[in-house]
Amino acid sequence: MLPNTGGSGMVFSRPQTSDAALFGHNDHVSYFLVPGTTDEEPDRILGGDRNLTLNGTPARGRIAPSTNDIFGFTSPSHHSGAGNLLFSDGSFQQVSISKAARTFSDGLSQRGTNPPSILLIP
């Protein structure tokens, strides 16, 4: 929600639901987002640094992970090849390249009848 700065008080608009509304063309957003994450499963990834790779290639846009996808972080830029992840319990962890694939596999996998989470990366 964005504040309306014109007037005497703050007025909030409806939450934006499209990918473009969430990130637009802002290259200065330095994180990715996993919409739909809840606190019911504390080990779910909610967001993190956007220096992601998907199967060895820098990742951008809307990504629906598959079981064969391998996520990592770019190297040497931004945390020397590691990345910070935010989990649905509110905790942050810095994840090394060697642990990234397993952490993403666990944190984005399908649970029960819920499909795998999507990632939005500017």
N, C-alpha and C positions, 0 to 999 in steps of 0.2 A: 504494500500500500504506500502511496506517495502522498505526502502532505500537500495541501493546497495553501500556498503561502500568501495568496491575495486575500485580505480580509482580516478580521480581528481574532480569529481562532483557527485551530487546525481542523481541517475537514479531510477525511480519508476516502479514497476511491476504492472500488472493488478490486480484489486481488487479480493480478494479471495471470492468465492461464496459458498463453501461447509461448513457445520458445523465444520468439522474437521480442515479445513483451518482457520476458525475464532478462534477456541479455542484450537484445537489440544488436547494434553493430559496435558495441563497446569493447574495444580491444584492451581496455584497462582493467577489466574484471579478471582477477587473478586466481579464481577458484572454479571448480566444477560443482554441480548440484545434482543430487539424486532426489527428485520430487517423489512424494508419496511415502517416504520413510516414516515410520512411527517409533515411539519409544517402547513398544511391546517387545521388541527384539533388540537388546542393547548392542549387539555386535554388528548391526547393519550400518553400512556406510551412508552418511548423509551428505557429505561434501568433502572437498579437499583441494589441494593445489592443482592448477590446471596443466602442469607440465607432464601430462600423461602420455604414455605411448600405448598403442594397441597393436599387438603382434609386431612390435619393433618399429612402428611408424607413429609420429606425433598424431595424437587424437584430437579431433575438433568436431563440433556439431552435436547432433542427437544420436546417441549410440545405445542400441539394445544389445547388451552383451549376450554371447552364446557360451555354452560350456567349453568350447575350444579356444576362446579368446584368452590371450595372456596380456594383462595390464602391467605396466611398469612406469618408470619415470625417466624423463630425459636426463642425459648426463653430458657434460658436467654442469650445465646451468641449473640454477634454482635448487639450492640445498645439496649441491654436489651429487646429484643423481638420486636423492631420496625425495620424499614428499610427505607433507602433513595431511592426515586424514581426520575428519570429524565423524564421530560415530553417534548413533541415535541416542545414546545415554548421555551425551554432552561431552564426552572425553575426546581428546586429541591424541594422536600418536604420530610420531615421525617414523615412516616406514622406509627401510632401505630397499635398494634394488633387489637384493636377494630374497627379501620377504614379501615384496609387492605382489607377485603373482598369487601366492597363497592367500594373502590378506584380501585381495579383491575377489578371488574365487569364493571365499567364505562370506564376505560382506555383501556380495551382490547376487548370490545364488538364489534359485527358486526355492521357496519355502511352502510346503504343502501345495495348495492349489493356487497360491499367489505366484504370478509370473516373475521372472527376474526384473530387477529395477532397471530403469533407463538412466543414462547419464546425459546431462546437458553441459557441454564444454564450449565456452566462447572461442 
